[in-house]
Amino acid sequence: MKINVLDSSVYNRISAGEVVENPASVVKELVENAIDAGATAVTVRIEEGGVKYIEVTDNGCGIEKAELPKAILAHATSKISEADDLLTISTLGFRGEALASVAAVSELEILTRFTGNECGSLLKAKDGNVTVTDSACKIGTSVKVKNLFYNTPARYKFLASKTTEESYVSRYVMQFILSNPEVAIEYYADGDMIYSSAGEGMRSAVEAVFMPKIADSFIEIKDCANTAGISVTGYTTSPDVFKNNRTQQTVIINGRIVFDQTISATVQNAYGERLMNRCFPIFVLNIVMPFDEVDVNVHPNKKEVRFGNPRKVYSAIYHAVKQALDNYEEKTREALTEGLTGGKEEFSPSSYGAERAAKKEDDTSVFQTQTQTSNEKVGVQKPSMSLADALALVRGNINDAATKVKFNEPGERLVAPPVIREKSAPISDVLKEAEKHEQESFLAHAAVSGARSYRVAGQLFGTYLVIESGDKVLFIDQHAMHERILFDELMKELDSAEVAAQPLMLPYVYETTPEVVSVFASVSEELKACGFETEEFGRNAVKISSVPASLGKVDIGAMLNELTDGLMCGKLPAKQAFSRNKLASAACKAAIKGGDEMSEEQIKLVMDYFAAGNMPLQCPHGRPTAIVYSRYEFEKLFRRKV
């Protein structure tokens, strides 16, 4: 069989498929060239999704006439000159493939003028024919790409609709605006302006590409995790703003847009319980790190990278995002609770309380009824499940009757349901400690002295408390709030006890990578405190001899995969982390339900706990416990403010 040496016009069309996938990839390559040329202003224009026409104009340094023909040769580049340069790539382009690939599958024009030259040059390329002539133009470069894939019908056939291709281009331009916030970028599709960024910094770039609702919800990620030369900055949305997919997550590494699922998972881990399942934050991460610690020469499209020390990178990202979220939550909590205690205005029952007080005499409040039927003084109604019972529920040792939590009817004595406990319960010491407080209300410890400066405006749908405080109104989900309180109490009780470990009859061999084996070895003592006995089992496996007893029946492999994801981004498990789901379930079952009417005293205690505590603003399952509206926002709704 004869071996043929392919002509450049043939192999360029073949290799072009790796670089030029669609119009968006053409725009990506051309804008990267503009940025590398030092441009401070870039304009992108497309027609019919970029299939018919693409134009990218910049004010960069331009190309000298003598060098212009080389620009469309394969593996010709101004970015590197020798192999060692690949170890410290600081430019977006470096492979010398982009313009050669574009020229092979389109009609290409390059109009450019080099800094210091009096006249510009125009290059035209089609079907391998290249001409270069003098032409008047400004300093910089303008590249026009017409009739993409006109000579490769197979590629043209598999393009998406023009609307879809336009959306791909729009996404790339959006990411370029975010990755180059100091560059002014304008983008037009079929003559309509889609994006315009003034190049005045990251905040300006964010406001240029995101809807106001999203832009206003962004939390700034400051450079608080600059670990070993890694800087992490950017923006991420507050927990109440999210999408059901990851399409609006942007990762920038040394100015380059990359796609990394592990980074996305790391950010998700940083949110933790703040987000519900299948909810994904919108974020822009700008990561700056030493060039020799990241390899961008992985694929011709340059969308993937590899890190020299992945764990160090993921750990820096995790802690930077988590710190930003913690700071935001602290400020939000302070704003929500400001004025709830220590004010001059006394607690007012409002019309809600007044209506309750005006009921018939035979329908008196629970406090009055209990005074008449018992010598015991009971300050507040109490769910029929105590803290000890809820703790027992965590271990699955509570009967069905006890799981049906409800408020006692007026006049009934407060009696805790029977609890069946194992004698050898690993958390028996915790239960004994909890029983000391069995007669206390779940909120009693949080009572705050002093006058309250809020007014209970009512209860909506038997589920949401409406609290007026100063110039704002709080809406509190009574079930989510109570669930959060109970969950924190359960975690506090369990954290004070040793974690019981359950030896495995047959050790579980977890097959993984040498890197993960090394990570497990480095945190073996921390894992032991959580109930895991681990040891290296060869280069690619970890032997698990025991697991936390609270896990019960669980898919150990899936659980270890989840544990590994956290360890790789620097997240050590909390002492009782593996009991968390059961704790959350117990708290949910024991909490006040939607539709249960709360007494005034119960509302007081909830508000005292809310004002005094440092709980997260979400229930253990990620739903918000409270939201706030200002008076100004209400007046805007009624057109009193504009």
N, C-alpha and C positions, 0 to 999 in steps of 0.2 A: 504494500500500500504506500502510495506516494505521500510524503509529508510536505505540505504547502506552508510557506511563510506568508502570513496574511499581510495585505497592504494596510497602511495606517488608517485609511478611510474605513476599512472593515472592522479592525480591532477597536477603533475609537467608538464605533457604534455599539459594539458588544460591551465594552467597559463602561460606556455612558449609562447603561442600565443600573449600575451600582451607585452612581452619583446623581444622575438626573432621573428621578422616579416620577415626578409630576411637576406642574408649574411652581408649586410651593418650594420644592427643592432647588429650582433655578433661582428663585428670589432669595432663598437662604444663601446660596453661594455668592450671588452678586452683592448682597448687602454685607456679607462677611468681608469681601474684597474691599468694599468702600470703607468699612471700619478700619481694616488693616492699613489703608492708605491715609489714615489720619483725618478722615472727614468729620466735620462738626455739624453737617447738615446733609440729610439724605432724603430723596423723594422717590417713592415707588408708585408706579402706575401699571394697571393691568386692564385688559379687555377680555371679555368672555372667559372669565375664570383664569386668565393667564395663558390659555391655549393659543389664542390669536395674537396676543401682544403683551410683552412685558418690557418695562423701561425702568431702570434704576439709575438715578443721577446723583452725583455727590460732588462735594467741594474739596476732595482730597488732593494729594500731591500730583496725581495724573501719571501718565506713562510717556516716556520719551519716544519719538518717532522710530528711532533705530531699534528700540526694544519691543515695539508693538507687535511685529509678526511672531515673536517668541511667545507672546502671551497666550496664544491658542495652541501651542504645541503641548503634547502630553508630557507630564513630569517636568515642566518648566515653571519655576517659581522664584520669586524674589525673597521668600520668607526664610529658607534654609539653604545651606551650601554644602554641608557634610553630615555624616551619620551622627556625630555627637550632638548636633543641633536638635535631634529628635528627643533628647533627654530633657531638654528645657524649652519646650515650645511655648512661646508667649503670644503667638498670633493665632487668629481664628482659622486661617488657611495655611497650608504648608505642603500639601500633596502634589500641587501642580496639575490637577486633573479637571477642575471645574470648567474653565473656559474651553478646554479642548473637548470635553464631553458635550457642553452646550452647543459648540460650533458643529459637532458631528450630527446633531439631530434637529437643527433649526436653521433659520436664516439669521445670522448674527451681524450686528453693527456695533463698533466701539468708536465713540468720538471722545478724544481726550487731548488735554494740553498739560504738559509738564510744567511745574513751577519754574519760572525764569525764561521759558520759551515764549517767543512773540507770536507763534502760530501753532495751531493744534493739528491733529492728525485724525483721519477717518479710516478705519479698517472695516472691510466688508468680507464676509465669508459665507459661502454656500456651496454645498456638494464638493468640498475640498478645494474650491477656487478662492484664492485670497488676493485682495487688492488693498493697497495703502496709499492714500492721497492726503495732501494738505487740506486743512479746513479751518475756518474761523470758529473759535469757541472760547468759553471761559476756562480758567484753571480748574481742573477736576476731570471727572470721567462720566460719560453717559453711555450705558450699555442697553441696546435694544435687541430683544429676542422675538422673532416673528414666526408664526406657524410651527409651533413646537410639535415634534414627532411627525412632521409632514412626510419624511422619508422612511419612517419605521411604523408601518400600519399596525403591526401587532401591539406596539406600545400605545399607539393612539387609541386603538380599539378598547383597551382596558382602563382608559381614563374614566373618572367618575363624571357625573353631570357638571355642567359649568358652575352651577350654584354651589355644589359640594367642593369643587376645586377652588373656587373663590374663598370658601370658608377655611380651607387649609392654608391658603396664602395669608388670610387675615390673621389666623392664629400665629403663624410665623412672625408676621410683622409686629403683632402684639408682644410677643416674647422678645423681639429685638429692641423694642422700645423699653421694655423692663430691664433688659440686660445692658443697655447703653443709655442710661438716664441723662447723661450729659450731652447727648447728641440729639439735635432737632430732627425729627422724622415725620414726614407726611406720607399718607397712603391713600391712593385714589383707586376706586374700582368702577370701571365704565363711566368715568367722569365725576363720580360722587366721592366726596371726601369721607373716608371711614375713620381714620385716626389722624390726630395731629398732636404731636408732643413738642413742647417748646425747648426741651433739653435743659431743664432747670432743676434737675435732681430727681431722686427716686419718688418722692411724694408727688411731684408734678407728673411723672410718668404713670404712676398708679392711677391718678385721677383722669389721665388721658385715655386709658384703655378699659377701665372698669366702670360699671354703672355706679351712680352715687351711693346707692344702698350698700354695695359691696365696699366701695372705697372708704365710706364713712365708718365701716365696721372693722377696718384693718387695725391690728395691734402691731406696733413697731417692735421688731426684734433687734435689740441693740447688741453691740459687740461685747457681750458679757461672757462669752465662752471662748475667748481667744487662747486656745490651748495649743501649745507646741507649734505656734505659727499658723494656726487655723483661725480665720475670722469668719463669723457667721452673722449676717445682718439681713434685714428685709422686712417683710410684712406677712402677717397671717390673720385670718378672720377670727372674730370672736366666736365662741361656741354656738351662738344662736344663728349664725349665717354659715351655710354649708351647701354642698351639692351632693347628688346621689352618684357621682362619678368623680374621677380624678382629672378631668379635662382642663381644669383651670389651676393646675399646680405647675409652677415654673421653678426650675432649678438652674442656677447659673454658677458655674465653676470657673474662676479666673476669666470671667467675661464670656464664657462659652455656654450656650444652652445645651443641657444634657437631659437624658431620660434615665432615671434610676429608680426602680421600684423599691429598693431597700431604703432609699432616702424618704420616699413617700410613706413607707411603713414606719420609719423612725419618727416622722412628724406625727403620724397617727398615734403612736405610742406615747408621745409627749402630751397629747390631749387626754389620753386615758379615759376616765369615766365622764369627762366633760361632753363627749359626743355619743350619741346613740349608735347602734349597729348600722352599718351601711350608710353612714353619713361621713362625708369627706370635706376637710377644710379647703379653703382657697388660699394659696400662699405664693409668695415670691421669696425665694431664698437666694441670697448672694453670698457665695462661699469663695473666700480667697485663701489660697494655700501655696506652699512652695511648688514651683513647676515640676521639680524633679520627683515629687511625691504623687503625681497623678499622670497616668498615661492616656493621652487622647488619641493615640495612633492604634485604635482597636478596629475600626471599620471605616471604609471610605466616606460614609455619610457623617462621620465625626459626632454622632449623637450619643455614643457610649464612651465611658471612661472606666479606668481601673485605678484603684488606690493602692499605694504602697502599704498603708496601714489602715484598712477599712474601719476597724473598730474605733480607732482614734477619731476618724472623721465623723462616723455616725454618733459617737458619744458627744462630740462638740455640738453637732446639730441638735441632738435630743435635749441637752441641757440649755442651749440657747433658747429654743422654742419653749421649753417648759418654764424657764425663768420669766420669759415675756408673758406667758399665760398666767403664771402665779401673780406677777405684779399687777396685771390687768384685773384679775379676780379680786385682789386685795383692795384696789382702788374702787372697783364696782361695789364691793361689799360695804366699804366706808360710805359711799354715796347713798346706797340703799338704806343703811341704818342710821345715817346722820339725822339727828333730831328725834329719833325714836325714844330716847331716854334722856333724862336730865333736864327737860324743858320745864316751862312754867305752866303750860296748859295741862289740865287734868284729863285723864282718860274719859272719853265720852262715848256712851253706848250708841248714839245716833238714833235715827229712826228705826234701825234694825233692832237695837236693844230696847227701844221704847215700845215697839210693837210686841216684843216678847214679854215685857213687863206688864203690858195692858191686857194680856190674855185673861181668861176666866180664872177665878180663884182656885178652882179644882184642877187647873193646869199650871200650877206654880212650878218654879224652877227646881232643878234637882237638888239645889242646896237647901231650899226651904223645905222640900219634902223630906229630905234626909234628917233635917233638924227635928221634924215632927215625929219621925218614926224611930229615931235612934238617938242615944246620948252621945254617939261618936260624932266628932266634928270632921267632916270631910270637905277639904277645900276645893277639890276638883274631881270631876268624873275621870274615870280611868279606863282604858281599854281592858277587856277581860283577859288579855295576855300580858303577863309581867315581863320584866327584863330577863329574869331567870328562865321563864318559859320560852322566850324568843331564842335565848342561847341554847336551850335544849333542842329547839327546833332545828338549829344549825346541824346538829348531829343526827337528825332524823328520828329522835326518840320521843316524839310527842304525838299523842293520839289525834285522830281526825277531829274530834270535837273541839280540841284546843286550837285548831288552825282556823276555825271560823270566828274571826275576831269581830266584835261589834261593841258598841257602847251599851252599858246597862240602861234599862228603862228608868225613868224617874221613880225614886222610892225604893229601888232594889239595892241590896247591899253589894258592895264590891267584893266579889269572890273570884279568886284566880282558878282557872280550870285545872283539873288534875294533870300531873305530868309524870310520865313513866321514864325513869332514868336508869341507865345501866350502872351497876356498881363500880365497874372498872372504867368509867369514862375518863379519857385522857384530859378532859378539861374540867374535872370534878372540882378542882380548887377554884376555878373561875366561877362555877355555879354556886359554890358555897359563898363566895364573896358577893355574888349578885343577890343571893337570898337575903343578905343583911339589909339590902335596900328594897326588898319586895314591897313594902308598904308605902314606898315613896312614889310619887308621880314620875312619869318618864321625863317630865320637864322641871321637876321641883328644884333640882340643883341649879337651874339656870335663872331662878327668880332674881330680879334686879331691883334694888331699892331705889327710891326716888320717884318723883313725879314723871309721868309720861307725856310727851308732847305729840301725840298722835290721836286720831279719831277713827274708830271702826265705823266705816260707812255702810257695811253690810256684808252679806254672804251671797254670792251668785251661784245659782244652780246647785246649791247645797255642797259646793266643791271649792269655790274660790273666795278667799277673804279679800275684801276691799278696804284698804287702809289709807287714810288721808294723813299726810304729814307735811306741814309747811306748804311748799308750792309743788308737791308731787303726790302721786297716788301709786300705791303698791298693790299689785294683784298677786296673792300668794296661793299656790296650789296646796291645800291643806294636807292632802295625801302625800304628795312629793316631799313637802317640808317635814312632816312627821316621819316619813320613811327615812329621810336623811338623818334626822335626829337619832332614831333608833339604830340605824346602821353605824353611826359614829360611836354610840354607846357600846354596841356589840364589839366593834373593832377595838375599842379602848379596853374592854374587859379581856378579850382574847390576847391582846398584845402584852398583857401583864403576865401571861402564863407561858410555860414552855410548850413548844410545838411537839406533839406526839408523832413519832415516826412509825410507820408500818413496814416491817421487814417483808421483802418479797420472797415467796417460796423458791422461785427461780429468778435469779438476777436478770434484769432487762438489759440487753446490749443495744445501745443507741449508736447506729452507724452514721457517721457524719464526716466532716472534713478535718484535716490536721489543725487548721486554724481554730475551729470550734472546740476541738479536744483541748487545745492549749488554753482557751478561755475558761472552760469548765475547771481545769486544773488550777487556774489562778484564783478562782472564787469558790473553791471547794468548801472552805470553812463557812462562808456566808450561806452556801446552799445547805450545809449540814444544820445550821440554825433554823432553816426553813423545813427540815424534815427529810432532806435528800442525802443519801450516802452515795457518793460517786467516786470513781477512780478510773484512771486511764486504762484502756483495754486495747493496746496496740496503737498504731499511728492514726487510725481512722475510726475509732469507736470509744465510747464511754460506757462503763458498766454501772448500772443503777441497782443498788442493793436494797434501798428502802425509799419510800415516798411519804409525804405527809398523810397521816391517818385520816384527816378530814376529807381527803379526795374521794374516798369510797370507790365505787366502780367508775373508772375513767379510762379513756384511750390514752395510755401512757405515751405512745409515740406522738400523737397530736399535741399532747400537753408539753412534751419536751421540745417540739418544734416551736411552740409559742414561747417557751422559756428561752430558747436559743435566740429568737428574734429580739427579745428584750436585752439579753446579755450582749449581743453584737452591737447594740447601739448604746452600751454603757448603762443600762437600766438593771440594777440589782433588784431581785424580788423582795418585797416587804416580808416581814416575819410571818404574817398570816395571809399572804397574798393568795394562797391556794385554797383558802376557805372563803374567799371574797364572794364568789357567786352564791354560795349557800347563805352567807350572812345577808347579802342583798335580798335574796328570796325570803328569808325569815323576816327581815325588816319590812318588806313589802306586805307580807301577810298580816303582820301585827299592827300596821299603821292604820290610822283613821281612813275610812273609805270615802270616796266621792259620794255625796248624797247624805252623809251623816251630818246632822246639825250640831254645830259647836256652841257651847255655852260662852258667855262673856268672859268668865274666868279662864276658860281654856284658851280663848283667843289672847287674853293678856299674857298667859304663860308662854304661848307660842311666840308672841312678839318679843317678850323679854329674852327668850332663848335666841331668837333671830338677831336681836340688837346686840347681845353680849357675846355670842359665839363666833367662831372663826370657820364655820362649816363652808364647804364648797357651795356654789350657787346652783348645783344640779343634784338630783337624786342619784342613787348608785347606778341607775340604768341610763343616766345621761339627760333626763328631762329636766327643764328648768324648775327651780322651786319658787322663784319670784321674778316678776318683771316690773318695771317702773315706767310711768309716763309723767312728764312734767306738765305743769299747768299750761305752759306755752304750747305744748303739743296738742292738748285738748282744745285750747282756744283756736289753734289753726284748723282743727277739724270743723269747728263751728264758724269759721271765717271771721272770728274776732281778731285774729292776727293773720298777717299775710307774709 
